[in-house]
Amino acid sequence: MNAGRSHPMVFSREGGMSLIGVVFWIVILAMVVALIVKVMPIYYDNLSLQHIVQQQVQAAGPEESLDQVRRDLNDRLAVAMIEIPQRDIFISRNGTSGPVQIRVDYERKVPLFANVSLLIHFDTRA
C-alpha cells in the first residue's frame, strides 16, 4: 500500500489574470495606441520639414535673396502640405554671399481627450 508515505492533499488555484485585470490592460493599451496614432503624424511632418529645409539650404545660391529663399521654402512646404506660421521661420545669411541658414522653431498642440492636450516643441535648423 502506501508503506509509510503520506501524501497530503494539495489544493492549487490557477494563477491567472482576472477579468478586471484584462480590461484594465486593454484600456491602457488602447490609450497608448491612441496616443501613438495622434502623435506620429506630427513627428512625420517634422521629419519631412527637416528634409525640406536641408534641400532648400543646399539649393539656395549665393546670389539668391532671402525673400526668394523664403518663397521657395514656402512653395516646398505647400507641396508637402505642412503649415508653419511665417513668424516661426527664420532665414539668415552669413555675410553677403555666405551660406543660407534656416531655422524653424514651432509648436504643435495635440488634443488627447476632453480638455487635455499634449504640446510638442520642434526646433529644426539647417
C-alpha positions, 0 to 999 in steps of 0.5 A: 500500500502506501508503506509509510508515505503520506501524501497530503492533499494539495489544493492549487488555484490557477494563477491567472489574470482576472477579468478586471485585470484584462480590461484594465490592460486593454484600456491602457493599451488602447490609450497608448495606441491612441496616443501613438496614432495622434502623435506620429503624424506630427513627428512625420511632418517634422521629419519631412520639414527637416528634409525640406529645409536641408534641400532648400539650404543646399539649393539656395545660391549665393546670389539668391535673396532671402525673400526668394529663399523664403518663397521657395521654402514656402512653395516646398512646404505647400507641396508637402502640405505642412503649415508653419506660421511665417513668424516661426521661420527664420532665414539668415545669411552669413555675410553677403554671399555666405551660406543660407541658414534656416531655422524653424522653431514651432509648436504643435498642440495635440488634443488627447481627450476632453480638455487635455492636450499634449504640446510638442516643441520642434526646433529644426535648423539647417 
